[in-house]
Amino acid sequence: YVYARIKDKHTVLVILNGSVSDHTIQMSRFSDVTGQYTSGRDVISSNVVDIKNTIAIPAKSEFILELF
């Protein structure tokens, strides 16, 4: 499940995997939201994620990415 929130110049992309298996998401599906952004910072772990190609989402996990 993926959704985004946009306010002013800030965009947050929330990616949830409630499945018992890992999934890979092709980020081009969300180009209307990601646009010119190339990275996102996971607000939970502070890890930086490259959002240009694919993202691997572990089972039963989430990413809350502040895009930049």
Buried (B, 14 or more C-beta within 10 A) or exposed (E): EBEBEEEEEEBBBBBBBEEEEEEEBEBEEBEEBBEEBEBBBBEEEEEEBEBEEEBEBEEEBBBBBBBE
